[in-house]
């Protein structure tokens, strides 16, 4: 390695970086040792550059350590963990329902998907059958969350590339979705609307009309966005052939979600391992083969169209009925029953105190297709109302595994586009 770089690292490590982070530099040196570089570097074009963890374009507290040769990234090492909150350990001291608000704060751009992923895992573990109406409402809310998350990705991605106006257009649509969640769940952002065995509040006719009106208007907006973006020469040049990941590399490195499908792998859990009411829905899986940043854009914007299609079908097919399983030992009973029934009050107290108790030794893994990819919960039960172990497979962390490969050989000016194209949220990457 260049002596100037080594001296620079030796100089700054004791002053600015704690011991646990010095491993980052050792990894850089190890990776660098296989690459031949002219040690003389007479023009001083080689340097180590930190991007983040406070940089606004790293989408959170992501630290990217890059070694540059001129303006080309020779080597890259990611440093995650700045947002670590230990929620997997906290889950061991919470009932399953008490843990629900923590899932809201993982991928906080699509909290409803996180709620549903946890509930489906617990319901599979205990053997709870969720009423059909609740499943339809969950499906509608999950697809609204997907549209909301992709809207934010699209707005921030274009803003990183210089198109600030598009950021305002996408956030206007997200505000409408938040208004819907406010009416449906009583909360705009961190909803915690799901319950083990169903949902908290039913969907009223007013909410159904709000959703229908939003979808009709949003599809018109999408047509305008296609005209505005699809052939924009600046957008095309910033993304075409940038951050290429082949089909084989995507599978080997753990890509998931829209990023995986943009590399030519048509894998979507909604089709591969159907859950909720997706088997009854008619929709397609957008897939591209180019594997670059532009392909990731097309996959996500086409996914929003498919989400709108799913929501319209759900609104047409949703049946009447109850919204939670009719078993007071498995899920919360209605609040109305608590007011006039002593048995209801007792059951509610027991659910709050100890929660639903799966069999001892039971374990389960269940995953959903969240906006960013496969979001799965692994739960092992010791027979109490709290999990003995709970582990989370988060798509943001899986996708970040590929970023090092994408950045090496790219221009430093492409870093914001490369990071933005995989759409990481550090709240679920660090957990």
Secondary structure, 3 states (H helix, E strand, C coil): CCHHHHHHHHHHHHHHCCHHHHHHHHHHHHHHCCCCCCCCCCCCCEEEEEECCCCHHHCCCCEEEEEEECCEEEEEEEECCCCCCCHHHHHHHCECCCCHHHHHCCCCCCHHHHHHHHHHHHHHHHCCCCCHHHHHHHHHHHHHHHHHHHHHHHHHHHHHCCCHHHHHHHHHHHHHHHHHHHHHHCCCCCCCCEECCEECCCCCHHHHHHHHHHHHHHHHHHHHHHHHHCCCHHHHHHHCCCCCCCHHHHHHHCCCCHHHHCCCCCCCHHHHCCCCCHHHCCCCCCCCCCCCHHHHHHHHHHHHHHHHHHHHHHHHHCCCCCCECCCCCCCCCCHHHHHHCHHHHHHHHHHHHCCCCCCCCCEEEEEEEECCEEEEEEEEECCCCEEEEEEEECHHHHHHCCHHHHHCCCEHHHHHHHHHHHCCCHHHHHC
